Amino acid sequence: MTPGAARAQKPTQEIPWRLLLSKAPVWALIVCHFCHNWGTFILLTWMPTYYNQARLCLNAQIQSPSGVAAPLMMPKPL
C-alpha cells in the first residue's frame, strides 16, 4: 500500500431507530432527561422572582412594629 492511497472503509450501518425507540429503558431515559431539564429550567427562571419576593417579605417582617418576626428569627433552645 502506498502512503497516498486511500484506505478501504467499512460500510457504515444505519442506526436501528425503530428498535431503539421500542425499548422501555430508552423511554425511561428520555422521560428522566425531560423532567430534569424542565425542573432545572423552572428553578433557574423563577429563582430571581422568588428571591425578590422573599426579600420583600423578610424586609416587611423585620420593619413591622409588632415584633412578630423577631421571635421567628431567634434560634430555638436545644
Residue frames as qw, qx, qy, qz and C-alpha x, y, z in Angstrom:
[[0.000, 0.892, 0.451, 0.000, 0.00, 0.00, 0.00],
 [0.416, 0.399, -0.019, 0.817, 1.42, 3.36, -0.94],
 [0.190, -0.283, -0.488, 0.804, 1.35, 6.26, 1.54],
 [0.230, 0.132, -0.084, -0.961, -1.05, 8.38, -0.57],
 [0.345, -0.205, -0.809, -0.430, -3.55, 5.63, -1.28],
 [0.549, -0.333, 0.150, -0.752, -6.92, 5.80, 0.44],
 [0.133, -0.085, 0.957, -0.244, -7.81, 3.01, 2.81],
 [0.395, -0.309, -0.721, -0.479, -10.86, 0.96, 2.13],
 [0.306, -0.203, 0.467, -0.804, -13.50, 1.96, 4.66],
 [0.053, 0.266, 0.956, -0.113, -16.04, -0.38, 6.14],
 [0.210, -0.483, -0.489, -0.695, -19.57, 0.43, 5.09],
 [0.167, -0.113, 0.526, -0.826, -21.46, 2.25, 7.81],
 [0.147, -0.407, -0.899, -0.066, -24.58, 0.64, 9.16],
 [0.273, -0.553, -0.206, -0.759, -27.76, 2.57, 9.71],
 [0.119, -0.141, 0.694, -0.696, -28.89, 3.16, 13.27],
 [0.263, -0.365, -0.865, -0.221, -31.87, 0.96, 14.14],
 [0.187, -0.214, 0.229, -0.931, -34.07, 3.78, 15.48],
 [0.720, -0.249, -0.319, -0.563, -37.26, 1.72, 15.47],
 [0.776, -0.136, -0.582, 0.200, -35.59, -0.96, 17.58],
 [0.309, 0.106, -0.461, 0.825, -34.05, 1.58, 19.97],
 [0.312, -0.199, 0.100, -0.924, -37.27, 3.50, 20.49],
 [0.751, -0.243, -0.461, -0.405, -39.22, 0.34, 21.18],
 [0.598, -0.052, -0.670, 0.437, -37.25, -0.36, 24.38],
 [0.452, -0.815, -0.357, -0.071, -38.59, 0.71, 27.79],
 [0.616, -0.480, -0.073, 0.621, -35.18, 1.76, 29.22],
 [0.325, 0.226, 0.288, 0.872, -34.70, 4.20, 26.35],
 [0.226, -0.705, -0.405, -0.536, -38.08, 5.80, 27.09],
 [0.619, -0.686, -0.289, 0.251, -37.21, 5.93, 30.79],
 [0.538, -0.198, 0.073, 0.816, -34.05, 7.84, 29.93],
 [0.095, 0.456, 0.388, 0.795, -35.98, 10.21, 27.67],
 [0.420, -0.772, -0.403, -0.255, -38.55, 10.92, 30.40],
 [0.656, -0.558, -0.168, 0.480, -35.86, 11.37, 33.06],
 [0.440, 0.038, 0.189, 0.877, -33.90, 13.73, 30.83],
 [0.087, -0.616, -0.415, -0.664, -37.02, 15.77, 30.04],
 [0.540, -0.764, -0.352, -0.026, -38.03, 16.04, 33.72],
 [0.637, -0.383, -0.062, 0.666, -34.53, 17.05, 34.79],
 [0.289, 0.211, 0.271, 0.894, -34.30, 19.72, 32.11],
 [0.246, -0.702, -0.446, -0.498, -37.81, 21.02, 32.89],
 [0.613, -0.700, -0.297, 0.215, -37.05, 21.24, 36.62],
 [0.559, -0.214, 0.055, 0.799, -33.75, 22.99, 36.02],
 [0.121, 0.432, 0.372, 0.813, -35.40, 25.47, 33.67],
 [0.400, -0.770, -0.412, -0.278, -38.18, 26.25, 36.17],
 [0.648, -0.587, -0.190, 0.446, -35.70, 26.71, 39.03],
 [0.481, -0.070, 0.160, 0.859, -33.40, 28.96, 37.03],
 [0.018, 0.488, 0.400, 0.776, -36.17, 31.12, 35.60],
 [0.467, -0.747, -0.371, -0.294, -38.16, 31.54, 38.83],
 [0.675, -0.271, -0.357, 0.586, -35.22, 31.95, 41.20],
 [0.193, 0.177, -0.066, 0.963, -34.85, 35.74, 40.73],
 [0.439, -0.499, -0.311, -0.679, -38.59, 36.23, 41.29],
 [0.759, -0.454, -0.461, 0.072, -38.53, 34.06, 44.40],
 [0.562, -0.128, -0.296, 0.762, -35.54, 35.86, 45.86],
 [0.024, -0.327, -0.084, -0.941, -37.12, 39.23, 45.15],
 [0.595, -0.523, -0.344, -0.505, -40.40, 38.25, 46.81],
 [0.773, -0.362, -0.431, 0.292, -38.66, 36.59, 49.77],
 [0.402, 0.061, -0.211, 0.889, -36.50, 39.66, 50.31],
 [0.246, -0.422, -0.150, -0.860, -39.54, 41.95, 50.26],
 [0.731, -0.488, -0.412, -0.239, -41.42, 39.69, 52.66],
 [0.715, -0.224, -0.389, 0.536, -38.45, 39.46, 55.02],
 [0.202, 0.208, -0.106, 0.951, -37.92, 43.24, 54.96],
 [0.449, -0.500, -0.260, -0.693, -41.60, 43.79, 55.75],
 [0.787, -0.449, -0.423, 0.034, -41.42, 41.41, 58.74],
 [0.594, -0.079, -0.306, 0.740, -38.26, 43.00, 60.12],
 [0.051, 0.224, -0.008, 0.973, -39.64, 46.51, 59.79],
 [0.465, -0.577, -0.530, -0.412, -43.06, 45.69, 61.28],
 [0.151, -0.545, 0.420, -0.710, -43.61, 47.40, 64.65],
 [0.850, -0.341, -0.067, -0.396, -45.48, 44.42, 66.08],
 [0.194, -0.601, 0.764, -0.134, -42.30, 42.43, 66.53],
 [0.937, 0.072, 0.190, -0.284, -43.87, 39.26, 65.16],
 [0.786, 0.517, -0.323, 0.099, -40.84, 38.44, 63.05],
 [0.043, -0.712, 0.615, -0.337, -38.35, 38.76, 65.92],
 [0.690, -0.295, 0.608, -0.259, -39.36, 35.53, 67.73],
 [0.917, 0.369, 0.117, -0.096, -39.45, 33.68, 64.41],
 [0.552, 0.714, -0.374, 0.211, -35.84, 34.58, 63.67],
 [0.332, -0.664, 0.600, -0.298, -34.47, 33.69, 67.09],
 [0.469, 0.208, -0.857, -0.050, -32.93, 30.21, 67.37],
 [0.810, -0.426, -0.183, -0.358, -34.84, 27.68, 69.40],
 [0.329, -0.625, 0.669, -0.230, -33.16, 26.30, 72.54],
 [0.461, 0.240, -0.843, -0.137, -31.93, 22.73, 72.37]]
